[in-house]
Amino acid sequence: MSDTPAVRLTDVRLDRGGHAVLSGIDLSVPRGSITAVLGPSGSGKSTRRAALTGERVPATGTVEVLGQAMPQRQRDLLELRKGIGVLLQGNGLLTDLTVAENVALPLRAHTDLPRVVIDRLVEMKLHAVGLRAAADLYPRELSGGMARRVALARALALDPPLMIYDEPLTGLDPIASGVIMSLISRLNDSLGLTSIIVTHHVHETLPVADRAIVIANGRIVFSGTPGELEATQDPLVLQFLRGEPDGPIAFDAVAREQAA
C-alpha cells in the first residue's frame, strides 16, 4: 500500500461570501482507512467535502487527492473525479429510471463498455449492496434504506479508490442506519477503499471509524482515534458529543446556514 495519503489538506481556508467558513485545516487521511468527519449541522463539514471534489477552491492552502494536487483544468478535474465516489444524503436517484438504469449511468457516461458488460457490472454492484433482486424497481418503490444502498451501488460503479459519504444516515431509521454503516465497513475492507464519512451521527459512526475529526467554530477541534474522542475532556468537543445547547459552540442559525 502506498505511503502517500489518499487525502491531504495543508493550511486550507475555505471562504463563502467573503467570509471564512473553515480555516487552518490540516488533515491527512491514510489509504485504506475510514475517517469520520463530525460536527454540528452548518459547521462546514460539507464545505470541506466540496473541496475534496474540486467543487470549492480554497482561498489559501493546498488540497491533494489520490496523490495529486487538485487540478486547475476542467478536463483534468473531471478525470480525477472518476476516482472519487460520492454518496449524497439526498441519494440523487433519477425517478424515471429503474434501479439498474440508475446504477448503470456512470458506466454509460464514462466508459465505452458494451451493454452486456455494463449489465453484468450493474448486477455485481447491486449484489454487493444486497439488492440484486431490486434491479427492475423504480426509486418510488424503494424504502429509504434501499434507496440509500442503490445510491451507494451507483457511487461504486466506476470502482473508485476513494469514497466520500455525505450524511449517509439522514432520514433512516436505526435498523437501516445499522445496515448502511455495516455495509460501508464491509465494502471498505473487501474493496480496499479509503472512506470519509461526513456526518453528525456520532454514536452510529464511531464503531466503524479508524480516525475521527471534529469540526466546530470554523476549525478542527479534535483529531484522533474514536477511543481518544470518547475519552476527551475538551469542553467544546463534549458539548457536541452530549448535544448540549449551551457551551463554546454558539447556536447561531444564520451563521450555520451561511456555513452549510
N, C-alpha and C positions, 0 to 999 in steps of 0.2 A: 504493500500500500504506500502511495506517495506520502512524503512528509509534508508536502505543501498543503496548507489548509484548503478545505473546499470553499470557504468564505473568509475573507479578511477585510475588516474595516479599520482604517487608521485615521484618527483625529477627524472624524466625519462630522460635519454640521449640515443639517437639513433645514431649509427655510420654507416658509409658506406665507405668502402675502407680506413679504419683507420682514417677517419675524422668525426667529429660530424656533423650530419645533423640537429638534434634538441637537445637542452639541457635545463635542468632546467624546464622540463614540469610538471606542477601540474594542474590537471584537475579533476573535479567531475561532472558527468552527472546524474541528478536526474531521477528516474524511471518515465516513462510516459511523458517525455519532448521531445521536438525537439531542438537539438543543431546544429547550423550551424558552421562548421569549415571553415573559409575563409582564403584566402591568394593567392598571385601570383602563377602562374604556376612554379613548381620547388621549392616551399618554404618548402616542406616536409610534406604537408598535407596527401598525400597517404602513405608516410612512416609511419606516425602515425597510419593510418588505418591498415597497416600491423602489427603493434604492438598489435592492439586490437584483431586480429585474430590469433596471435601467429606465424605469418609468419616471423616476425623480432623480435629477442630477444634484449631487452635493454642492453646497456653496463653498465648502472647503474640505480637504481631506481626500482620501482615495478609497475606492471600492474594488476589490479583486474577487472574482468568482471563478471557480474551477481553474485556478492557476493563471488567470489573465486579468489585466485591468479592464474595467468596464469600457467597452468600445465606444468611440465617438461616432463612427459612421453607422448609419441605419442598417445597412446590409450586414455588417459585422455583428451588430447588436441582435438582429433577428436570428443569426446563426447561433450566437451564444444562448439565446432563449430556448432553443431546441433542447438544450441540456438541462433546462430547469422546468420541473413540473410544478404547477401551482394549483392547489385546491382552494377555491374561493368559498367563502362562507355561504354565498347565495347559490352555489352549485353551478349556475350558468348553463343548465341544460336547455337545449332548444326543444320547445314543446311539441313542434310538429314533426319531430324525428323520433324514431324508436330508440331504445336503449343502445342497440348495436350500432345504429347510424350515428348516434352521438359519440360513441367511443371511437368510431372509425374516422371522424372528422380530421383530427391531426394527421393521421396516416395518409388520407387522401389529399390534404393540403400541402404536406411537406415531403412526400415520397412519391416515387414513380412505381411503387409495387403493384403487381397485378391484383385484380379483385379477389382472386382465390386466396392469395397470401394475406391480404388485408382481412378478409373474413376469418381466416384461421387465427391471426393475431388478436382480433377482437374477441374471439372465443376464449383465447388464452387469458387475456386481461380480465374478462368477466369471471372466468373461473378463479382467478387469483383473489377476487373480492367476494367470491361466493354467490355470484349472480348469473351464471351461465344460462339458467332456465328463464331468466327475465329478458332475454335478448330482444324479443318482439314486443315487449310492453312499451307504452309511452310514459313520459315523466309524470303525467297526471294520475297514472295508475300505481305509482310507487309511494311507499311510506317515506318519511323524512330520512330515516336511516338508510333505506335502499337508494334513494336519490343521491345521498352523500357518497355512497360506495360506487355508484355509476360515475359520478364526477371524479372520484379517485381513479377508477379504471381509465377514464379518458386522460387524466393528467399523466398516467403511466404509459400511455400509448407509444410514445417515442423512446421509451426506456431511458429517461433522464437520470443522470447520476445524482442530481440534487433535487429534493422535494421540499417545497415550502407550503405549509398548511396554515391558511389564514382563518383563525377562529373555527376550527373544524367541528366543534361541538355545539355551535349555535343552533338553537331550535330543536335539539334532540333530547329525548328522554334519557334517564340514567342507563337503561339497558342498551339503547342504541349508542350512547356515548361510550360505554364499555366496549362494545363491538368495534367501533371506529378506532379507539386507542389501541386495542389489541391488534387490529389489522395493521395500523401504522408501524407498530413494533415488529410484527412478524415480517412485513414486507421489507422493512429496513434491513433486517438480518438476512433474509433469504435472497434479496436482490442486491445486497451490498450498497445500499443507498446512503446518502447523508440527508438527514431530515431536520428542518427547522419548523417548530410548531409555534405560531404566534397566537397567543390566547390569554384570556383572563381566568380560565378554568384551572386553578392551581392543583387541586387535590386529584383531579382525574388525569392530569398530565404528568405530574412528577414521577409516578411509578414507572413510566416508560422512558424517562429522560436520563441522559448521561450528564448533561450540564443544564444549569438554569441561569437565566439572565432576567433581572427585574429592572424595568424602565419606569421611572416616575420623575415628575418635575423636570422633564426635558433632558434627562441624562440616565446613564446606567448606574443604579444604586446598589446592585448586587450582581456578582458573577462567581459561580461556584457549583458544587455538586448539589443534588437535591437534599442530601443529608445535611450539608452545611446550611442550606437555606432554611430547613426546618428547625435548625438549632440557633438561628440568628437571634440577636437581641437588639438589632438596629430598629429604633422606633419607627422610622419611615417604612421599612420593609414589613414590620409587624403590623402596621396599620392596614396595609394592603392585604396581607395574608389573613387577617382576622376580620376584614370588612368593616373596620370602624369608621364612622362618619367624620370624627374629629381627629385631627392629628397633623403632621407635617405635610401630608398630601392634601392640597386645597381642593375642595369640590367646587369648581367653577365651570358651570355649564357652557358658557360662551367660550372660554379658553379650551375646553375639551373639544367642542365642535370644530374650532379652528385647527386643532392639532390632529384631528382624526384623519 
